[in-house]
Amino acid sequence: MKASFVAGFGPIVRDVDASRAFWGAGLGITLAEAAPSYWTNDDLEGVKAFGLWPLGQAAESCFGTDSWPADIPAPQAWIEFDVESPAAVAEAIAELEAAGHRVLRGVREEPWGQTTTRLLSPEGLLVGVTYTPWMHRTDGNGTPAA
């Protein structure tokens, strides 16, 4: 088998209202009820990177140590949403924090040039709001550069 692309991704939710508030209102993903209590968006652009991220590295990114804190449930998956600029990362995390969502680490420019912030979804997913410069490069005509 050779996977061609990520066809779908989403958390398994325990509290539909809390999850809709986080993913819909918090992250601005338009959701439609496709079936009773099943909310979806089939128009959000696809995955640019898929990676197996060791928990110790995720802990380092969030807390500056390679150990995940015992009082915070360890995430089973990660997802990042890229925004249009580093300033938009700061704006997004301020809005999410003001709405009461659990921010693990504020805005930081990583050594490789990506601007990141991290928080937990109600389901325990490690969510990044990021600006990744090389994913926004174009050929001058608006077409993404290779």
Secondary structure, 3 states (H helix, E strand, C coil): CCCCCCCCCCCCCCCHHHHHHHHHHHCCCCCEEEECCEEECCCCCCCCCCCCCCHHHHHHHHHCCCCCCCCCCCCCCEEEEECCCHHHHHHHHHHHHHCCCEEEEEEEECCCCCEEEEEECCCCCEEEEEECHHHCCECCCCCECC
